[in-house]
Amino acid sequence: MQIEAVDFFYLSMPQILDIGDGSQDALLVRVAAGGYVGWGECEAAPLPSIASLVCPMSHSACKPVQASVLGQRLESADDIVRIGNLVRANSMDLLQADHTLSGIDMALWDLLGRRLQEPVYRLLGYPRAYPKLPYASMLFGDTPQETLEKGKKARQLGYRAAKFGWGPIGLGTVQDDTDQFMAAREGLGEDGILLIDAGTVWKEDVDAAALRLPALQACQATWLEEPFVSGALDAYRRLAAQAGPVKLAGGEGSHNFHMAQHMIDHAGIGYIQIDAGRIGGITVAKQVADYARQRGVTYVNHTFTSHLALSASLQPYAGLEQDLICEYPVELKSLAVELTREHISLDEDGLIRLPERPGLGMTPNTEALQKYLVDVEIRVNGRLLYTTPPLTG
């Protein structure tokens, strides 16, 4: 079969707030081939990604992404790998291409799984999908008391692990951050797995980050995530050498395999966090999971949007039993909640399991999404390059 259509849908909440919440808008991807449809999601600003799909060619290595996808053969996993390589070659100088490819790649795996009546993890070579331990992923409260209450609520809902991120961390004094860390620990309980996300707040200032290490050690944080910007490998490595039992985590900013490889090899991290919606899709994420296992680094998904993205992000390491922990956003906006008809829920043991349905096992709720659909039109010299397509199943 051949790929007949690649459709992008810009979805958005009525109001976008200036907070670290990636569930406020979404770029939904639909791919059609041979009478089948697959769905994916890009973790990127929707409008630039749509533009990269359809933009006029600048030169031989700067072509629109769709030029390397439409009309391509899709019969096996090898075809998905081949299409991804073609996009990277033909759109090498189009820096949005990897983000744009990510949602397309997800949709290709979903479509192939639906056609072959297999869940994606089996197409990736895993005989089974192991249950994962989800951590309730949320923002720090504005005050320690608010953080405390968030931690208590997470435990009441059955989460055995929680991650608190962004918010006021790093913007005030060391004592301010200490109070937040201790409040998170108190709320989560002594036996809970506590994870801290600094949201790159210290850029590459190792000294500023190191001042927080005693408090992180005292509250028994398992990891400190993204203390520095992506690519600050030396800063990561230097802080890791001082952090003792607190491991560093990072990698969500990686938008190709080599960026993730450099984090694993040179940043001293204990956990590599990969977003399948950024790095080039499920295909590249699986390559990173395989490499991380070889290097003794724990693979973790990065997901802060819908359960379509959650399912896609879990597939690359579904069959790795020892890589247990996974991100599970708990403060989603209604758009992200309503994006799919199905959801991945905690069981009585506080674990989650991938759906055993074909593909990604998720169906977009196209009726519910109509109210979030953003009407977009792109014209160049009077020629219509893109208009929002009808959103149907």
Number of C-alpha atoms within 10 A of each C-alpha: 13 15 19 15 15 19 20 27 25 20 22 21 18 13 8 12 9 6 10 14 18 18 22 21 25 25 23 24 24 25 25 20 23 13 11 14 20 27 29 31 32 30 27 20 16 22 15 14 25 25 18 24 25 17 22 13 16 12 10 11 15 21 25 22 29 21 17 19 25 17 14 17 16 21 15 14 16 9 14 23 13 13 21 22 13 16 25 22 15 20 26 16 15 19 14 21 27 28 26 33 30 30 32 34 32 33 28 31 29 28 28 26 24 20 18 15 12 18 24 32 27 18 17 18 10 16 11 15 20 19 19 23 21 23 25 26 25 26 22 26 22 12 14 20 15 16 26 22 16 23 29 19 14 21 18 11 11 15 23 21 25 27 28 25 21 21 18 18 24 19 12 9 13 17 12 15 19 20 17 25 27 20 25 30 26 17 21 27 17 11 10 19 19 26 26 26 24 20 20 16 19 18 16 20 16 19 12 15 21 17 13 19 21 14 19 25 15 13 18 20 23 19 24 28 25 25 28 22 19 19 18 16 19 14 20 26 18 15 24 22 12 13 19 12 14 20 20 26 30 30 29 23 18 23 25 19 18 13 17 30 19 15 25 25 14 15 24 22 25 22 24 25 27 32 28 36 33 28 30 28 34 32 22 24 31 23 15 26 25 15 17 20 15 10 12 11 19 21 29 25 26 26 28 24 28 24 27 27 26 27 24 33 27 28 25 29 28 26 19 19 13 12 19 17 19 25 24 29 23 16 16 19 17 13 22 24 19 20 25 19 14 16 19 16 14 17 11 8 10 18 20 18 18 24 17 15 14 20 29 33 23 25 16 21 17 17 12 14 19 13 13 19 21 16 11 13 11 16 11 10 5 7 8 11 14 18 15 16 11 11 17 11 12
